[in-house]
Amino acid sequence: MSNMRSPVNIMDEVRLFSYAFLGAVQKLAVGSIDAFNSVFSVDGQVRAKFYRDRGIAHVKFGRYWQALPLLEQVSKEWPNDEETLFHLGYCYLKTEQTREGILTLEKAHSLDPASSRVNSILGMAYIQAKDYQKAVDILKGAIEKAPNNFNMHYRLGLALDHLGEYEAAIDAFQQALTIRPNEIKVYQSIGFVLDQQGKHDEAVVFFKKTTELKEAIQDN
């Protein structure tokens, strides 16, 4: 997969024209003779919706570099669209543009502070940037509103671990396990925290559980 930013693909422009044209035809079918012109009179809106849908589709298939130019175009047309900002911020993180990702996700957060998906990914972004206290602050607040979100509990544990708050990190990981009891990475993370505390015998128990779960997956 290419890691070079590319302009909007010419095929996306062709698809955009087809999309707008079909919209005009559908409106004409219900008797509005001015519909064709009206579709193209709001070309910016048509283009933004098409590029947002197309960009999000690329994101879902992991085509982050292809999604970026589309979603960046949309963000210019719709600067306060939370859906666009979330996926654009996620793309920045996946293409190792952490600063841009954080700024974009912070804007999405300001538009919808209660969004679990934004808070979870923004927490991850802060961890990537080694801004662990910010990660803790946003994840703790978000967990109060979404207590059954596995990713937020797990990421809170990671951030607390980096801050040296080992007991709190283990508590966060244990909360994650109540949601997903067989998640390998959580047992492994608890083992590492215990090992850092010098609790080697307790750590071994969690490392053994990690091994057992991996073997069970291989046997299946």
C-alpha positions, 0 to 999 in steps of 0.5 A: 500500500502506498504511503504517499498522499495522492490527489483526488483520484480521477475515477472518483471524479467520474463517479461523482459526476455519475452520482450527481447526474443520477440524482438529477434524473431521479428528481426529474422523474417526479416532475421537477423540470428545474431539478437538473439545474438545481442539483448542479447549483449545489455542487459543493454539497453534492461533492461533499456528500459523495466524497464523505461516503467514498472516503468513509468506505475507503477507511472501512477497507483500510485504504487510509491514504486514498481516504485522506484527500477525499475527507480533507476536501469534505472538511473544507466544505463541512468544517463542523461535520463530526462524522467527517472529522472522526474518520479524517482524524482516524486516517491521520493516526493510521498514516502516522500523522499524529499531531494532525490526528489529535487536532482533528479529533479534538475538534470532533470532541468539541462538537460532540463531547459524549461521543464514545468513538471520538473519545476512545480514539482521541485517548489512543492518539494521546497515548501515541503522542505520549501525552498520558495524562491527557489520555487518562483525563479524557478516557475517565470522563468518557467511561462515566458516560459509557461504562461498558466500552472495552477499548476505553477501559483498556486504553485507560489501563495503558495510559495509567501504566505509562504514568506509573500508576500500576494499581489503577492500571490493573483496575482498568484492565480488570474492568476491561476483562469483565467486558471481554473475559478472554481478551489475550492482550489484557491478560498480557498487559496485566502480567507486564504491570505486575512484573514491573511491580516485582510481583513475578509469581502473580505475573506468571499466572497472567502470562500462562493464561495468555499462552492458554488462550493463544493455544486454544485459538490455534487448536480451533 
